[in-house]
Amino acid sequence: MITHPSFTVEPWCLRETELNLEVLAQSESVFALSNGHIGWRGNLDEGEPHGLPGAYLNGVYERHPLPYAEAGYGYPESGQTMINVTDGKVIRLLVDDHPCDLRYGRLLAHERVLDFRSGVLSRTARWISPGGRTVRISSQRLVSFTQRAVAAIVYEVEPVDGPTTVAVQSELVANEQLPRVEGDPRVAAATESPLSAEEYFAQDTRLRLVHRTDRSGLRVGAAADHLIEGPESTRWTAQCEPDVSRLTVTADLAPGQPLRLVKFVAYGWSGERSLPAVHDQVDGAVAAAVSTGWDGLVAAQREYLDRFWAGADVEVEGDAEIQQAVRFALFHVLQAAARGENRAIPAKGLTGTGYDGHCFWDTESYVLPVLTFTAPETVASALRWRHGTLPAARERARQLGLSGALFPWRTIDGAECSAYWPAGTAAFHINADIAMAAVRYVMMTGDEEFERREGLELLVDTARLWRSLGHHDAEGVFHIDGVTGPDEYSAIARDNLYTNLMARQNLLAAAASAMRHRDRAGELGVDDEEAATWRDAAARMALPYNEALGVHEQSAGFTHLQRWDFEATPPENYPLMLHYPYFDLYRKQVIKQADLVLAMLECPFAFTDEEKARNFAYYEALTVRDSSLSACCQAVLATETGHLRLAYAYLGEAALMDLDDLEHNTRDGLHIASLAGTWIALVSGFGGLRRHLGDEGRQDLLGFAPRLPEALSRLVFTVAVRGRRLTVDVGRTEARYRLLDGEPLAVLHYGEPLTVTAEEPAVRSLPPVPVRPEPQQPHGRRPPGRPGTEEAQTEPQE
């Protein structure tokens, strides 16, 4: 999409200079607005044409049965699908009784701009109706970061070539008709008319609808109020029915005489509060928004984002497209989490219903690392949601005969929703992903109260799971069998290296945290003996390694499997999961997404530099990147092992996953983890950011090992560290470290300790990049080189 001439490359916004109906659904995703609580897709104000209409509330879903050909003990009984709630952004327009539908008449001009600094989506259009009248339309839209329940729109229409009668219909609409897409497992399960009406109201300029889901039992309320500016002829009426509440404003307009409508919308939902309570909640929120006014909401939005960018911005010199992409990515990652407040962060955020709106492990492994360093308060909220689901996770573990807690592979409310055991329940590594996200958060913020309350309990329950899931063999080695690692083209394996290394960190961190908070640990039933068993399991953890090849194994025996026939696989058969049975994929050496490579990113000190280089080269030749989660990890390890041109190509793939619709499913929402991966590729890759482990798994120091590819001349980023902001400025030959505020900070530069202050930057030179043979990719799966550079690498040799 971004390569289309209608999209421009600008550092602080996403601009579309003409309407392209062929990618309308994709543009609705990239122009989506959210605050982590409310999500509005970037649909046209008039409602149609649309690709996928969407208004979402975090945590609002409907249940549906999970059918099985054969029943099995422990299978989840029902799934959950995020639903399209009451749509409050619809403002229909009639020009001399012709509906404004841009597929008809003649569209003279159309532009949309998403401003990353103001958080406002702006739109302008000039349209000639089928009746020959030309009108100028403009709108601005925001979902408020400061008033969590509120979104607002300014909509203005003005005739250009003569007197015109216009009617503007501002609506709240429930149970919108949604398009069906068949044959893609990443698409949400269909839920037709999921909302049952409980209350509908329209009076003067105020509208309200309250609905309830039939099976999940969630009550959803939406209210709207309006400010109207127009000529004396302006009139309005309000009407309602169960699924629509509408304000119709009519006016006779002359050129230069606009009709302006300001629409304030408020949402609320609950599984417990009564109808009057939800009714009052949304009425109160919309009244507060009206009191603040449009200008007040815009000013507060800008102030909120000014604070965010002051501590989160990434500057890239040498590639304008990457510069735009990383700010686009950070903006949407913030939108996915900012006001989630103890709710999940779905894989698509609140930009679409892809993956049913479920939260997966990539929240903790990709999204939370970025937020930890840029907006740490959102991380505590996301982890508190996980902590709140512990009862369900404990019950799931008991159901499977295990101790501790087993967190769900995919979920909205904490219940397991995966109907496919090998890729779902068997992916136990999610436990360690959650545990280590908590450790990372505490390390970077110093939030000891969180560690003592929620953090320790998460660590204890996940450690107990590992200890009961694994076993010591006759030689005392600790094995974890029958699990699925991050690579979903391998399943039910023995000793998946990523899982074992993450479990080892989890066990050590749990033991160390329990010793720091003995009284709290005692309340959880942890004693010295149990902590000792965790340390022992960690110390004897199996780490499969192929001595003959000199590489670690993704799982025990993996390197002895038959290799996939990449040369015989045509390009149109990717992603493989849509064209080949899992049975065939599971027994071959073929990798969907970074697995062992991710282990080297998350547990870097478990490997020597030479082991990393050999491992990276071996698994690079097997990884087909059928997942958006892969490229950013490969970018980091390519950088670390000296393959900067290849790393730069992978950075481009991660950064443009949605802007270029590389996986052909941006229509269903953005890939929030891949967006986060843009930051990871830049900051952990070219910035060389690593967390250094202290005693007993405690992560004590930040280290940096920066290096830039030839195409980039400078990289500047800021990270939050224990209430301080540290800026790292990387050039061609040196790196500068400086604190923007706070007490001096100890960090590492290529292993060298240095102290950074606010008064004087610490400047260090960059060592030469190691020279190693260029690794090869599977036939036909090399990443495209960035524009202006040579291709990422040569074709694999026969």
Secondary structure, 3 states (H helix, E strand, C coil): CCCCCCEEEECCEEEECCCCHHHHHHHHHHCCEECCCEEECCCCCCCCCCCCCCEEECCCEEEEECCCCCCCCCCCCEEEEECCCCECCCEEEEECCEECCCCCCEEEEEEEEEECCCCEEEEEEEEECCCCCEEEEEEEEEECCCCCCEEEEEEEEEECCCCEEEEEEEEEECCCCCCCCCCCCCCCCCCCCCEEEEEEEEECCEEEEEEEECCCCCEEEEEEEEEEECCCCCEEEEEEECCEEEEEEEEEECCCCCEEEEEEEEEEEECCCCHHHHHHHHHHHHHHHHHHHHHHHHHHHHHHHHHHHHHHCEEEECCHHHHHHHHHHHHHHHHHHCCCCCCCCCCCCCCCCHHHHCECCHHHHHHHHHHHHHCHHHHHHHHHHHHHCHHHHHHHHHHCCCCCCCCCCCECCCCCCCCCCCCCCCCCHHHHHHHHHHHHHHHHHCCHHHHHHHHHHHHHHHHHHHHHHCEECCCCCEECCCECCCCCCCCCECCCHHHHHHHHHHHHHHHHHHHHCHHHHHHCCCCHHHHHHHHHHHHCECCCEECCCCEECCCCCHHHCEECCCCCCCHHHCCHHHCCCHHHHHCEECECCCCHHHHHHHCHHHCCHHHHHHHHHHHHCCECCCCCCCHHHHHHHHHHCCCHHHHHHHHHHHHCCCCCCCCCCHHHCCCHHHHHHHHHHHHHHHCCCEEEECHHHCEEEEEECCCCCCCCCEEEEEEEECCEEEEEEECCCEEEEEEEECCCEEEEECCEEEEECCCCCEEEECCCCCCCCCCCCCCCCCCCCCCCCCCCCCCCCC
